[in-house]
Amino acid sequence: MDQTANEIASANEQPAERQPALPKRRSKPAPDPEKAAHLIRRLNDLLSASDYFGRHAALTPDEKIAKLFLASAEDKAKSDFNCTASDEVRRQVPVLFQAIAGVIEENCGLMIQSSAEINVEGFGRGLLYSGRVILVMKSLRAGFPFPFTSLDKTVAYGVACIEEGLAFLDKYKELTAVHGLLSLEG
């Protein structure tokens, strides 16, 4: 029986040169450097505003974000293990969405508001809106993609949200040209 199984297996094998290549993972495009710089600056400004006594004023923007915003690997592992949102995650969500709203506001000239909340179980929603129009809506399940442990992933997520919001505004620019964003009826 082993001999038959070996014969079938060898008959099914293809030479190394004819074997199909494994599909390559698509690499994500790098975020727009200008939007990334604006997001880092806005995030740094928000963290500086919450540093009441200026304890972290001497830090560079990247160091300040790493110390006050990003979660440690232990926090991420703890959050992944018991599927509850840690305090770090619950702090990150509104700050990041405020920074994204600020960057969109700078780019389009409209007033953009953010509303972000996450409960203890990790379920929540982040909204960016102007008037009655929702520009970006992200659902959070089990806190995913939070907590961020690296600045690169934070910037990539933030720039993706910025581009989504600006694309939505460009798409509906003709509809809102006469009466503004309040003219859109849901």
C-alpha positions as a printed Julia matrix, in Angstrom:
186×3 Matrix{Float64}:
   0.0    0.0     0.0
   2.85   2.37    0.73
   4.36   1.65   -2.66
   1.14   2.65   -4.45
   0.83   5.82   -2.45
   4.43   6.74   -3.28
   3.85   6.09   -6.99
   0.78   8.35   -7.03
   2.6   11.08   -5.12
   5.58  10.97   -7.49
   3.27  11.03  -10.54
   1.55  14.17   -9.22
   4.8   16.02   -8.55
   5.91  18.52  -11.13
   9.5   19.42  -11.87
  10.78  22.4    -9.89
  10.9   24.61  -12.97
   7.23  23.92  -13.82
   5.8   24.3   -10.33
   3.46  27.26  -10.03
   4.92  30.2    -8.18
   3.36  31.16   -4.9
   1.29  34.32   -5.13
   3.13  37.36   -3.9
   1.65  39.43   -1.13
   0.59  42.8    -2.3
   2.59  45.46   -0.59
   0.62  48.41    0.64
   1.55  51.68   -1.01
   3.45  54.08    1.18
   1.26  56.82    2.65
   1.45  60.28    1.16
   4.42  61.92    2.95
   2.76  65.34    3.11
  -0.41  63.98    4.72
   1.69  61.8     7.02
   3.67  64.84    8.2
   0.44  66.79    8.78
  -1.01  63.87   10.77
   2.11  63.53   12.94
   2.13  67.29   13.58
  -1.58  67.31   14.48
  -1.22  64.27   16.72
   1.75  65.88   18.44
  -0.26  69.09   18.97
  -3.12  67.14   20.57
  -0.73  65.29   22.87
   0.98  68.57   23.82
  -2.41  70.08   24.67
  -3.09  67.24   27.11
   0.37  67.58   28.71
  -0.78  70.2    31.23
   2.47  70.71   33.08
   4.79  70.4    30.08
   6.54  67.29   31.36
   7.12  66.02   27.82
   7.74  69.36   26.1
  11.42  68.64   25.49
  10.72  65.45   23.52
  10.77  65.34   19.74
   7.38  64.72   18.05
   8.2   61.05   17.36
   9.38  60.48   20.95
   6.31  62.21   22.34
   3.98  60.07   20.24
   5.87  56.92   21.23
   5.74  57.78   24.93
   2.23  59.24   25.25
   0.23  57.6    22.46
   1.57  54.24   21.27
   0.86  51.1    23.25
   3.53  48.68   24.35
   3.72  45.12   23.03
   2.56  43.86   26.44
  -0.58  46.03   26.28
  -1.35  44.75   22.79
  -0.85  41.12   23.84
  -3.04  41.67   26.9
  -5.73  43.29   24.75
  -5.57  40.44   22.2
  -5.67  37.75   24.87
  -8.82  38.64   26.76
 -10.6   40.57   23.96
 -11.25  43.61   26.1
 -10.17  47.11   25.26
  -7.45  48.35   27.54
  -7.27  51.91   28.79
  -4.55  52.55   26.2
  -6.93  51.62   23.37
  -9.76  53.69   24.81
  -7.39  56.66   24.96
  -5.99  56.18   21.44
  -9.29  56.05   19.55
 -10.64  59.6    20.11
  -7.21  61.24   19.88
  -6.42  59.65   16.53
  -9.81  60.55   15.05
  -9.42  64.15   16.27
  -6.04  64.34   14.54
  -7.49  62.9    11.32
 -10.36  65.41   11.44
  -7.88  68.26   11.88
  -5.86  67.22    8.85
  -8.98  66.89    6.66
 -10.09  70.31    7.9
  -6.74  71.84    6.89
  -6.92  70.27    3.43
 -10.52  71.11    2.51
 -11.27  74.28    4.5
 -14.53  72.93    5.98
 -15.19  72.36    9.65
 -14.84  68.65   10.35
 -15.99  67.1    13.61
 -15.0   63.75   15.04
 -16.91  61.43   17.27
 -15.18  58.3    18.47
 -16.07  55.96   21.25
 -15.2   52.43   22.26
 -16.67  50.39   25.07
 -14.85  48.06   27.46
 -15.48  45.06   25.22
 -13.74  46.79   22.3
 -16.76  47.6    20.17
 -17.19  51.12   18.95
 -17.25  53.52   16.06
 -15.24  56.42   14.78
 -17.01  59.09   12.73
 -15.75  62.11   10.86
 -18.47  64.4     9.62
 -19.17  67.88    8.37
 -22.67  69.24    8.74
 -25.01  66.36    8.03
 -22.57  64.44    5.85
 -20.56  61.56    7.27
 -17.17  61.49    5.55
 -15.55  58.53    7.28
 -17.15  55.84    9.4
 -14.99  53.12   10.92
 -16.41  50.29   12.99
 -14.23  48.89   15.74
 -14.66  45.25   16.66
 -12.6   43.88   19.53
 -10.65  47.12   19.31
  -9.18  46.24   15.9
  -6.97  47.89   14.47
  -6.18  49.47   17.84
  -3.93  49.53   19.87
  -1.21  50.79   17.59
   2.3   49.86   18.67
   4.23  51.53   15.84
   4.12  54.99   14.36
   4.19  53.63   10.8
   0.97  51.66   11.24
  -0.7   54.6    12.95
   0.25  56.92   10.11
  -0.83  54.41    7.45
  -4.27  54.02    9.07
  -4.64  57.77    9.58
  -3.63  58.69    6.03
  -6.03  56.06    4.64
  -8.87  57.69    6.61
  -7.79  61.16    5.43
  -7.76  60.07    1.8
 -11.16  58.37    2.2
 -12.69  61.55    3.63
 -11.17  63.82    0.99
 -12.25  61.46   -1.8
 -15.82  61.55   -0.46
 -15.76  65.35   -0.4
 -14.43  65.5    -3.98
 -17.09  63.05   -5.15
 -19.93  65.18   -3.83
 -18.41  68.6    -4.52
 -20.85  69.3    -7.38
 -23.89  68.43   -5.27
 -22.83  70.69   -2.45
 -21.51  73.63   -4.51
 -24.68  75.72   -4.24
 -25.86  75.22   -0.68
 -22.9   73.57    1.03
 -22.89  70.24    2.8
 -26.23  70.96    4.45
 -27.96  70.64    1.08
 -27.54  66.87    0.99
 -30.65  65.15    2.24
 -30.31  61.64    3.64
